């Protein structure tokens, strides 16, 4: 009888260890995840860019957001495709960047920080061991260094509108 009780207790203990954390809001999920992610300031990133330090700077915003202004030297991998693109050699070849190793440093940013927090967690789960985010995201960069950004506005143009019929 004692063995059965001990076995039941052990099973209960192990089952509770496998419990998945659930949240009532996205903000709550971001806040809980934030505790697990390293952060860097825009000043630290600028200093590193000024000294040509080697690291992977990833903008996880959507392409239209990225094209309107981004930190020089960053590559755009939207949050929606990050897990699929980050380990894809063909993706990296198409960007003109080299294919990075999982042990290299990755610094992520989005508009204000929430998407990059969740993106950083995904990279950690995929085995990337040196991942951090920029505190305050691109908005903080823009406020601190308003003249230090690149744009790809020509990628946003769609050419002349075509007639599609109708009245």
Backbone torsions as a table, in degrees:
resi	resn	phi	psi	omega
1	UNK	NA	-41.2	179.4
2	UNK	-62.9	-36.5	179.9
3	UNK	-64.7	-39.6	-180.0
4	UNK	-66.2	-43.3	179.2
5	UNK	-63.3	-44.8	178.8
6	UNK	-63.0	-40.5	178.3
7	UNK	-63.6	-43.3	178.9
8	UNK	-63.4	-42.3	177.9
9	UNK	-63.7	-43.1	179.3
10	UNK	-63.1	-44.4	178.3
11	UNK	-62.5	-41.9	177.6
12	UNK	-61.9	-40.4	178.9
13	UNK	-63.6	-48.6	-178.9
14	UNK	-67.0	-35.5	178.4
15	UNK	-65.6	-37.4	179.6
16	UNK	-70.0	-26.3	177.8
17	UNK	-69.3	-25.0	-177.8
18	UNK	-89.7	6.5	-176.7
19	UNK	-64.6	131.2	177.9
20	UNK	-87.7	133.5	178.9
21	UNK	-74.0	133.6	177.3
22	UNK	-119.3	155.7	-175.5
23	UNK	-130.9	154.7	178.7
24	UNK	-92.9	-12.1	178.4
25	UNK	-154.3	160.8	176.4
26	UNK	-63.6	-40.4	179.0
27	UNK	-58.4	-41.3	178.4
28	UNK	-64.4	-41.6	178.9
29	UNK	-64.3	-44.1	179.0
30	UNK	-62.4	-44.7	-179.2
31	UNK	-62.4	-41.6	179.0
32	UNK	-67.5	-39.0	-179.1
33	UNK	-71.3	-34.1	-178.5
34	UNK	-54.3	-32.4	-178.7
35	UNK	-64.9	-20.6	-176.2
36	UNK	-98.0	-1.6	-171.5
37	UNK	-115.5	133.2	175.2
38	UNK	-73.6	148.7	177.7
39	UNK	-124.2	153.5	173.1
40	UNK	-131.7	156.1	180.0
41	UNK	-91.4	162.9	176.6
42	UNK	-64.5	-31.7	178.2
43	UNK	-65.1	-39.8	177.3
44	UNK	-64.4	-41.0	179.6
45	UNK	-66.3	-43.7	179.1
46	UNK	-60.9	-44.5	179.4
47	UNK	-60.1	-39.9	-179.6
48	UNK	-69.6	-38.8	176.9
49	UNK	-66.0	-39.4	179.4
50	UNK	-62.5	-29.7	-179.5
51	UNK	-98.9	8.5	178.7
52	UNK	58.8	34.8	175.9
53	UNK	-61.5	148.3	-178.0
54	UNK	-97.4	118.7	174.7
55	UNK	-162.5	163.2	-178.8
56	UNK	-97.6	114.5	-179.8
57	UNK	-102.8	113.8	-172.7
58	UNK	-115.8	123.5	174.5
59	UNK	-94.3	113.6	-176.2
60	UNK	-94.2	10.9	175.8
61	UNK	-74.7	166.0	175.9
62	UNK	-67.4	157.5	-174.7
63	UNK	-55.4	-42.4	-178.5
64	UNK	-64.8	-33.4	175.0
65	UNK	-68.5	-46.3	-179.7
66	UNK	-59.7	-45.6	-175.6
67	UNK	-63.8	-24.9	180.0
68	UNK	-81.2	-8.8	176.2
69	UNK	161.4	129.9	-179.0
70	UNK	-150.8	163.2	179.3
71	UNK	-72.4	129.4	-179.6
72	UNK	-54.4	136.5	178.3
73	UNK	89.5	-1.8	-179.3
74	UNK	-87.8	155.8	174.7
75	UNK	-113.9	139.4	-178.2
76	UNK	-92.1	116.9	170.7
77	UNK	-129.9	102.2	-174.0
78	UNK	-60.7	150.7	-179.5
79	UNK	-53.1	-34.7	-177.8
80	UNK	-70.6	-20.0	-179.1
81	UNK	-120.3	2.1	-173.4
82	UNK	-52.7	-52.8	-175.7
83	UNK	-62.8	-27.9	-179.4
84	UNK	-86.3	-33.4	-175.1
85	UNK	-88.1	-33.0	-171.1
86	UNK	-58.0	-35.8	-178.9
87	UNK	-103.3	15.7	-176.4
88	UNK	-100.2	109.6	-178.3
89	UNK	-58.0	-38.8	180.0
90	UNK	-63.6	-38.3	176.6
91	UNK	-58.9	-49.7	-177.7
92	UNK	-63.0	-38.6	176.8
93	UNK	-62.2	-39.0	-179.2
94	UNK	-68.6	-22.9	179.4
95	UNK	-87.7	-15.3	-176.1
96	UNK	87.6	3.0	177.0
97	UNK	-99.2	159.4	177.3
98	UNK	-80.3	160.4	179.3
99	UNK	-78.3	113.4	-175.5
100	UNK	-81.5	152.9	175.0
101	UNK	-82.5	155.9	-179.8
102	UNK	-66.4	-19.9	-179.0
103	UNK	-86.6	-9.0	179.6
104	UNK	-71.1	166.4	179.4
105	UNK	-82.5	133.3	176.4
106	UNK	-124.0	126.6	175.4
107	UNK	-118.1	123.3	-176.0
108	UNK	-109.7	150.5	171.5
109	UNK	-148.9	156.7	174.0
110	UNK	-134.9	-153.5	-178.2
111	UNK	-68.3	-53.2	-176.9
112	UNK	-124.6	-17.5	176.2
113	UNK	133.5	-23.7	-174.6
114	UNK	-66.7	-47.8	179.6
115	UNK	-63.2	-38.3	-178.4
116	UNK	-68.3	-31.0	176.5
117	UNK	-62.3	-48.9	-179.7
118	UNK	-67.7	-36.2	177.8
119	UNK	-65.6	-40.7	179.0
120	UNK	-63.1	-40.5	177.6
121	UNK	-61.8	-41.6	178.5
122	UNK	-61.2	-43.4	179.0
123	UNK	-63.6	-39.6	177.2
124	UNK	-61.7	-41.1	178.8
125	UNK	-66.0	-25.9	177.8
126	UNK	-86.4	1.8	175.3
127	UNK	98.7	7.4	175.7
128	UNK	-78.8	122.3	-167.3
129	UNK	-97.5	-11.6	-176.3
130	UNK	-130.6	76.1	-174.3
131	UNK	-119.5	135.1	174.5
132	UNK	-142.9	171.4	178.2
133	UNK	-125.8	159.9	175.7
134	UNK	-88.1	122.4	177.5
135	UNK	-59.7	127.5	177.5
136	UNK	81.2	-5.7	174.8
137	UNK	60.3	-157.6	-177.4
138	UNK	-64.1	-30.9	178.7
139	UNK	-58.7	-42.7	178.3
140	UNK	-67.1	-39.5	177.1
141	UNK	-60.7	-47.1	-178.5
142	UNK	-60.5	-40.2	178.9
143	UNK	-70.8	-37.4	-176.4
144	UNK	-82.7	-39.4	-177.2
145	UNK	-130.0	69.4	-174.0
146	UNK	-62.5	-24.2	-179.4
147	UNK	-96.3	0.4	-178.2
148	UNK	-109.7	73.6	175.1
149	UNK	-152.3	154.5	176.2
150	UNK	-110.2	160.3	-179.9
151	UNK	-138.3	152.2	174.9
152	UNK	-125.2	52.6	-174.3
153	UNK	-64.7	-25.7	178.5
154	UNK	-66.1	-22.7	177.1
155	UNK	-73.9	-15.2	-178.7
156	UNK	-86.1	-18.1	-176.6
157	UNK	-72.2	145.4	-178.3
158	UNK	-114.5	5.5	-178.5
159	UNK	78.4	-173.4	-178.0
160	UNK	-69.6	143.6	178.4
161	UNK	-67.9	140.4	179.6
162	UNK	-99.4	145.6	176.9
163	UNK	-70.2	129.9	-179.3
164	UNK	-115.6	9.4	177.8
165	UNK	96.4	-171.1	-179.5
166	UNK	94.7	-166.8	-176.7
167	UNK	-76.8	NA	NA
